[in-house]
Amino acid sequence: MIKLTGINKFFTSDVHAIRDLSLDIHSGETLVLLGSSGCGKTTLLKMINRIIEPSSGSILIEGKNILEQDPIEVRRSIGYVIQEIGLFPHMTVEDNVSVVLKLKGRTEEEQKKKASEVLELVGLDPEQFRTRYPDELSGGQQQRVGVARALAADPALLLMDEPFSAVDAVTRELLQQELLKLKKRLNKTVVFVTHDIFEAFTLADRIAIMHEGRLQQVGTKEEIISSPETEFVQELLMKPKKQLSAFQGLI
């Protein structure tokens, strides 16, 4: 699905956000980018979405180099969910969800139909929520609308940048479970950024651990717990290792 080869990002000669990173992301999997703030995971996600350009390297999606394509078209073909959600405050829920559909020239009837479908998918009754405005929603409801908007154009790829970190713990867990259900129903390829190791272990098929712009290890939960490959990964697992092992039923 996605192949990143030799990716580097230098903002200045002294600020290297990504260093020689190569990574394959498989079709239909949820790959979680895990690491502390400033490790480069959000920068990497934004490069896949052509918001930031790499200094060197190639990014292929379905065998096509996105760096040779129109960045606007690339973005419209990818679902993107961020922590800040980014709903337009002057637009209704239905209009927010339909933004990309409108840009793609879908009819008003098609927009309404698709908005209803994706709102139902994320657990929001269209009849109850379609005419509401973002400031009339809870944080969890706003985030669900953000996910619905990302799904509206039926993208094969969904990028999610710490989408649940701004909500309370109970809502966050509910949203994580909803995402797992959506994953089973829709079979999307998902790249999910988080700094929370427990969220990573809940959602991921595979985890890519980053530190200071470098890829430290890629593997399943079981592989990372049983065989950490670098000192950083060992330290990352040190405190919660017992809980993670129990959580995964590995002990």
VENURNOR-V876290 format. One record per helix or strand. SS is the DSSP state (~ for helix, > for strand). FROM is the first residue (numbers start at 0). TO is the last residue. Records with the same first field share a line. If there is no record, write none. Layout:
SS->FROM-TO, FROM-TO
This chain:
>->1-9, 15-24, 29-33, 55-60, 63-64, 77-81, 91-91, 132-132, 156-160, 188-193, 205-210, 213-218
~->40-47, 65-67, 70-75, 92-96, 98-102, 107-120, 125-128, 133-135, 138-150, 168-185, 196-202, 220-225, 230-237, 240-247
